[in-house]
Amino acid sequence: MGYSRRTFLKNSALAVAAANFLPGQSFASFKRDKTGLQLYSVRDEMKADPAGTLKKLAEMGYKYVEHANYVDHKFYGYTAKDFKSLLDSLDLKMISGHTRLGASDWVEGSKDFSDSWKRTVEDAAIAGQQFVVSPSLEEAQRKTYDDLLHFMDIFNRSGELCKKHGMKFGYHNHDFEFSSVLNNKKVYDIIMQNTDPALVVHQLDMGNLYNGGAIAIAVVMQYPGRYELMHVKDEIKSSAATAGKDKYESTILGEGIVNTKQVCDLGKKSGGTRYFIIEQESYQGKSPLDCAKADLEIMKKWGY
C-alpha cells in the first residue's frame, strides 16, 4: 500500500483536527486536562515496586500514565488485564505506551505483521490504551532513504491495525531525526511527510530534539496539528557532555532552556495537542519521585 503526496494533502492537519474537535471549536477552546507521567521517569521505582510506585503517583494527583515497559507481553510483570485492574484500583488510566515497532515485527514474505506485534496491539487495547507509540527507529530501518520510506509505509499499516482496535499508532522522536539526513532531507521531515495524519500521530519530545540541534517551538510551527501527544520536558547542559554524552539532560520543568510552558501553550493553540506527558530522565541529585511531584505541581500552576 502506498501513500502519495496527494493522500497526505487530503488527510492534512486540518482533517485530523476535524476528527478531534466539534464544529465551531478552535484548538484553543477545546478542553484539555490530560496531564500524565511517562513511567520511565520513575523507572527504578517501577522495577522495584510497580504497585507501590503507582500508588504514590496517584496520591500526588496523577490521573494518567504512559508505560515504558512491555516485556514478554507483560507490563511491568503484569498481564494486560491484571495491569489494567491495578490501574483501575488506583483511579489511573494508561492512555499511551512505548513499544518499539522493529524490523522483526513486519514479515516481508506475508506482507503482514508478526503474531508478536499483533498481540502487542491487542494487549495495549486490553490495558485501556488510546495510543501505541513506537519510541524510536532502529538504525537498520533508516540506513537509506528507500529503507525509511518503506518503514513509513509499515507505520501507516500499523495505524490501520491499531484503528481496528479503537486506538491510534504513534511515533516519538529522539534526536537523530533532526541531525541525520537522507537524500538531502532531514529524517524527521521524511517521517512527517510520509506518515498519513489520519493513521499516525506524533508525540513530540520537546527535550530530546535539542541534542539534534532543533528547537521545539519551530518544529510545532512547521507541522501544526500533528502533535496529539507531547512529552513535556526541560533541558539543561549536561555535566557529562565532555565525555561524549548528550549535550543536554532533562531537569525540573521551567528550570532549563526549552521554554516548556510556551511549547505546551503552542501545542494547545495550534499543535492539536490533547495529552501532555511529563518526562524527566535526569534528576541532579534529587529523588525521581520528588521530581515527578514537583513537575506536576508546576504543570498545574501553568494551567495544565
ABEGO torsion letter per residue (X at the ends): XBBBAAAAAABBAAAAAAAABBBGBBAAABBBABBBBBAAAAAAAAAABAAAAAAAAAAAGBABBBBABBBGGBBGGBBAAAAAAAAAAAGBBBABBBBBBBAAABBAAAGBBBAAAAAAAAAAAAAGBABBBBABBBAAAAABAAAAAAAAAAAAAAAAAAAAAGBBBBBBBBAAAAABBBGGBBAAAAAAAABBAAABBBBBBAAAAAAAGBBAAAAAAABBGABABBBBBBBBBBAAAAAGBBABBBBBBGABAAGAAAAAAAAAAAAGBABBBBBBABAGGBBAAAAAAAAAAAAAAAGX
